[in-house]
């Protein structure tokens, strides 16, 4: 056997072993059967349509600050640690330079899509400092699925073998789909606990998406449960059995959905991703796929602006946002008591079968040591005004809502200018063109009144993009 043949065979064996490694499926959460590792997971961080290819975006994943940017050389989204290796300033405050590289705002160091430094402007010609490993930025794996950008938080070499958590029914059938996102002031586990708990809907969301009259005993059953989640069913289903059975799936650690098929409306799914950002904070991605029996709902959903549906969905989230923020702190205080000693079953009084999914989620956390921020403390509770802030938690990060807000503000300015001109010009014109001044006065007054009405409508709409409703609908 010649040396070249031996070398070729070794390369072939190496390629095969690499292919075998990549084809091996690894479970999300790591391979320890008794512990779920939140790092070894794919997480959604943005809807693709909310990302701007011309500028970097910032996101915090499991307390790790990241910068997300579009690499036009590879036609893909990149995620880096949000700190320049030079002086540790955030790269998210920089820009995408003319050559398509990510440029630091402080001294202009520029980085390619693989994290390698391309140039150091302060370096003399012929210098090699930019080739050092110390000049590189750490990169995280990214992927696009179902309209979302996912980032892998763990070891990059594991990413190709770990399944991306998607809503499986969306892959095989045609759906009418809408959704929203928001940065929430409580943990991902608290969010999952809340959305798994269907029994709160008639009370918390009374007059928004619920009705107290529909409250009734619930018999929830867990069908399968392991380290990677659980499935369950509610045989009777919502609205006292009028809509049919509802099935629930929890894919650890951050995805769940309720699946309901009714004769009246067709099939509906309520899906939620809970992406952990830091202790006491997470980003929610809510998705609502529908298969309607009638074409009319599809038509109206199709013509509804995304920003308009987001306003309504923000209101629904605020139905329970404030008390969940405080509940989380009361729970932490209770678990710290000596007689409770961290036992959720003692801290919560889960008295009925309606609490089955909540109980199963907490058992999963305990059984697999699945608290992503164990031993960390919550910060002091936020004021109600901060909890109802919509601008920073949603609007500023949403392409649809931020553009709508800019348009609303422009219309406000124009309508105010028209009203001022109409009020100022009407007396002058009526004097010049007397005696036909009555017609001019009516015309000018009507124009001013319409412009002021438009201003008031836009002013009310502007507030909805910035701040939530202090008194929830259930209490009105």
Secondary structure, 3 states (H helix, E strand, C coil): CCHHHHHHHHHHHHHHHHHHHHHCCECCCCCCCCCCCCCCCEEEEEEHHHCCCCCCEEEEECCEEEEEEEECCCCEEEEEECCCCCCCCCHHHCEECCCCCEECCCCCCEECCCCCEEECCCCCCCCCHHHCHHHCCCEECEEEECCEEEEECCCHHHHHHECCCCCCHHHHCCCEEEEEEEEECCCHHHHHHHHHCHHHHHHHCECCCECHHHCCCCCEEEEEEECCEEEEEECCCCHHHCCCCEEEEEECCCEEEEEEEECCCEEEEEEEEEEEEECCEEEEEEEEEEEECCHHHHHHHHHCCHHHHHHHHHHHHHHHHHHHHHHHHHHHHHHCCCCCCCCHHHHCCCCCHHHHHHHHHHHHHHHCCCCCCCCCCCCCCCCHHHHCECCCCCHHHCHHHHHHHHHHHHHHHHHHHHHHHHHHHHHHHHHHCCCCHHHHHHHHHHHHHHHHHHHHHHHHHHHHHHECCCCCHHHC
